[in-house]
Structures are given as C-alpha cells and as structure tokens.
Amino acid sequence: MSELYTKLSDAVVAMKADDVKQLAQQVLAEGLAPEQAIEQGLAAGMNRVGELFAAKEYFVPEVLVCSRAMYAGFDILKDHVVEGAINNKGTIAIGVIDGDFHDIGKNIVKLMLEAAGFRMIDLGKNVTLDRFSEAVDRENPRIIALSTLMTTTMDSMLEITAKLLQKKPDLKVIVGGAPVDTDFAESIGAHFYGGDARAAVIGAHQLLGLSLEA
C-alpha cells in the first residue's frame, strides 16, 4: 500500500483537512489510483475514527470534523475515479422515524456506512412509513436503518419494520438510538441493533455476509 494512503488515513484521524487536500492532490500528481486512495486512505481513516468513537475517545464534534477532512479529499478525488472502481457493497436507506427530528446520530451512522463502501439513501428525519416504503420500491435497498431518540416514537419502529418486511421479506433492518436495545430490536423483528456508528458498520457487514475489510 502506498505511503500516501497511510498519510491520508492519518490526516483524516488527525482532523487536518488542509493536509488531506494536499495529499489528495499528490495522489493525482503521482498517478496513483484515486479509488484506492479513497478506500485505503480516506475510508480507512474514517474506520479508525469509528473505532475511536466507539471507545469514547472521540465524540460527536471530533467525528464531524474528521468527516469534513475526509470529504475535503473525496471532493478532489471523486471526479478522477473510474466508474465502478470503488467497491459498492450494496444500498442502505436510512432515516429518523416519524415524529423525531434528532438526526446527528443518524448523520454519523450514514457517514460511517458510506465510508465503508455502502451506497447510502438518506431519507432525513421525521420519515413516515410511506416514505420508507417508497424508498424500498424506488431504490431496492438491501438494508433499512431506522433511528430514533424518543421513546414516544418507538411504536412506529414496530409498524415500519413489519410493513417493510411484508413488502420485501429479504430486507434487513437495523435499528438504533438512545431508547433502543437488542431486546427491543428482537421484539419488533429487526435483524440488528446498532449501539453506535461503529456497531452499525459491523452489523451491516454481518447481515450481508461481507468481510469488514472487503
């Protein structure tokens, strides 16, 4: 692996957007593969950030600054990527359920899954069953990720999960959020509970039978 990719990864973890930009330009100047720089540099860095977040060494502000650094490099490299060269592990639709407008956690999970190689469909916050259902029809995701921070909206997770699985029985459902736990996930028929963004990444790979390093 190129030393530049390691430096890109380190710069993302260190939250140094300017360094990431310079290194991304250097990747192009040296004729290295931009898709490898994205996967082995930028995405690898965000994977490490996820581990630090799970270990409570990094918190939401640090993750958001790291993500800005990652995107600073991604914006430089993306137009030079050969179509189809980046590993696409499948589509995941994600959203905060109807009645809940808290989306910081959802945004971090989306970012981490995107960095891990998944195509993300972000439905936003206050997402109704109908909008989730439309996304299943339109985008044919392999996974739906549901989030809530409010106990008052947990019943909606049950309805949404049941209706979506009725529509698409092979769909996998991941749930997360402060009031949710493994027992609740099992009780509504969801396939995985993600306690944090790192866990969601691991769970998505497990549900689809993928290697975390793929």
C-alpha positions in Angstrom: 0.0 0.0 0.0 1.3 3.5 -0.9 2.7 5.5 2.0 0.4 8.3 0.8 -2.7 6.3 1.6 -1.4 5.9 5.2 -0.8 9.6 5.4 -4.3 10.3 4.1 -5.8 8.0 6.8 -3.7 9.6 9.5 -4.7 13.1 8.4 -8.4 12.2 8.5 -8.0 10.9 12.0 -6.0 14.0 13.0 -8.8 16.2 11.6 -6.4 18.0 9.3 -8.5 19.0 6.2 -5.7 21.0 4.6 -3.3 18.1 4.8 -5.9 15.8 3.3 -6.4 18.2 0.4 -2.6 18.4 -0.2 -2.2 14.6 0.0 -5.2 14.0 -2.4 -3.6 16.4 -4.9 -0.3 14.5 -4.5 -2.1 11.2 -5.2 -3.3 12.6 -8.5 0.1 14.2 -9.3 1.9 10.9 -8.8 -0.6 9.0 -10.9 -1.9 6.7 -8.2 -5.3 5.2 -8.3 -7.8 7.6 -6.8 -10.3 4.9 -5.9 -7.5 3.1 -3.8 -6.7 6.4 -2.2 -10.4 6.8 -1.2 -10.7 3.2 0.1 -7.3 2.7 1.7 -6.8 6.3 2.8 -9.9 8.3 3.4 -12.3 5.4 4.2 -9.7 3.6 6.3 -9.2 6.8 8.3 -12.9 7.1 9.0 -13.0 3.4 10.0 -10.4 4.3 12.6 -12.5 7.3 13.7 -15.4 5.0 14.2 -13.3 2.8 16.5 -12.2 5.8 18.5 -15.9 6.9 18.7 -17.0 3.5 19.9 -14.2 3.6 22.5 -15.4 7.0 23.7 -12.0 8.6 22.8 -13.7 10.7 20.1 -17.1 12.3 20.4 -19.6 13.8 18.0 -17.7 17.1 17.4 -14.5 15.2 16.6 -16.3 12.8 14.3 -17.9 15.7 12.4 -14.5 17.5 12.0 -12.9 14.2 10.8 -15.7 13.8 8.3 -15.1 17.3 6.9 -11.5 16.4 6.4 -12.4 13.2 4.7 -14.8 14.9 2.3 -12.1 17.6 1.5 -10.1 14.8 0.0 -13.1 12.9 -1.5 -14.2 16.1 -3.4 -10.7 16.3 -5.0 -10.5 12.6 -5.9 -14.1 11.6 -6.9 -14.1 13.1 -10.4 -11.0 11.0 -11.3 -12.4 7.7 -10.2 -13.1 5.2 -13.0 -16.8 4.4 -12.9 -17.5 1.2 -10.9 -13.9 1.1 -9.5 -14.9 1.8 -5.9 -16.3 -1.2 -4.1 -20.1 -0.8 -3.7 -21.3 -3.2 -1.0 -25.0 -2.5 -1.5 -27.6 0.1 -0.9 -28.8 1.1 2.6 -31.7 3.5 3.1 -31.5 5.4 6.4 -33.9 7.7 8.2 -35.1 9.0 11.6 -38.7 7.8 12.1 -41.9 9.8 12.0 -42.2 12.2 15.0 -38.5 12.5 15.7 -36.3 15.4 14.4 -33.0 14.4 16.0 -30.6 13.5 13.3 -27.0 13.9 14.5 -26.6 10.3 15.3 -28.2 9.2 12.0 -25.9 11.5 10.1 -22.8 10.0 11.8 -24.0 6.4 11.0 -24.7 7.4 7.4 -21.2 8.8 7.1 -19.5 5.8 8.5 -21.5 3.4 6.3 -20.8 5.5 3.3 -17.1 5.5 4.1 -17.2 1.7 4.5 -18.4 1.4 0.9 -22.2 1.3 1.0 -24.4 3.4 -1.3 -26.5 5.5 1.2 -30.0 6.8 0.6 -30.6 9.4 3.3 -34.3 9.9 3.9 -33.7 12.6 6.6 -35.7 13.0 9.8 -39.4 12.7 10.6 -39.7 9.9 8.0 -43.1 8.3 7.6 -43.9 4.7 6.8 -45.0 5.8 3.3 -41.6 7.4 2.6 -39.7 4.4 3.8 -41.9 2.2 1.6 -41.4 4.4 -1.4 -37.6 4.2 -0.9 -37.8 0.4 -0.8 -39.7 0.4 -4.1 -37.5 3.0 -5.7 -34.0 2.1 -4.5 -34.3 -1.6 -3.7 -32.0 -1.3 -0.7 -30.6 -4.4 1.0 -30.8 -2.8 4.4 -33.1 -0.2 6.0 -31.6 1.6 9.0 -34.1 3.2 11.4 -33.2 5.7 14.1 -35.0 7.4 17.0 -34.0 9.2 20.2 -37.6 9.4 21.6 -39.4 6.6 23.5 -42.7 8.1 22.2 -41.8 7.1 18.6 -40.6 3.5 19.3 -44.0 2.0 18.4 -43.6 3.4 14.9 -40.5 1.3 14.5 -42.6 -1.8 15.1 -45.1 -0.8 12.4 -42.4 0.3 9.9 -40.4 -2.8 10.4 -43.4 -5.1 10.0 -44.7 -3.4 6.9 -41.4 -3.1 5.2 -40.6 -6.8 5.8 -44.0 -7.7 4.5 -43.2 -5.8 1.3 -39.7 -7.1 0.9 -39.1 -10.3 3.0 -35.4 -10.4 2.2 -34.8 -6.8 3.5 -32.6 -6.5 6.6 -33.5 -4.0 9.3 -31.0 -2.2 11.6 -32.3 -0.1 14.4 -30.5 2.4 16.7 -31.0 5.3 19.1 -30.8 6.0 22.8 -34.0 4.3 23.9 -33.4 1.2 21.7 -31.6 -2.0 22.7 -31.1 -5.5 21.5 -34.2 -6.9 23.2 -36.3 -4.2 21.6 -34.8 -4.9 18.2 -35.6 -8.6 18.5 -39.1 -7.9 19.8 -40.0 -5.9 16.6 -38.4 -8.3 14.2 -35.4 -6.1 13.4 -32.2 -8.0 12.5 -29.6 -5.9 14.3 -29.3 -3.3 17.0 -26.5 -0.8 16.4 -25.5 0.8 19.7 -23.2 3.3 17.9 -21.9 4.1 14.4 -19.1 1.5 14.5 -21.6 -1.2 15.6 -23.9 -0.3 12.7 -21.0 -0.7 10.2 -20.1 -4.1 11.7 -23.8 -5.1 11.7 -24.3 -4.2 8.1 -21.4 -6.3 7.0 -22.6 -9.3 9.1 -26.1 -9.1 7.8 -24.9 -9.2 4.2 -22.2 -11.8 4.8 -19.4 -9.3 3.9 -15.9 -9.0 5.2 -15.3 -5.8 7.1 -12.1 -5.5 5.2 -13.6 -6.1 1.8 
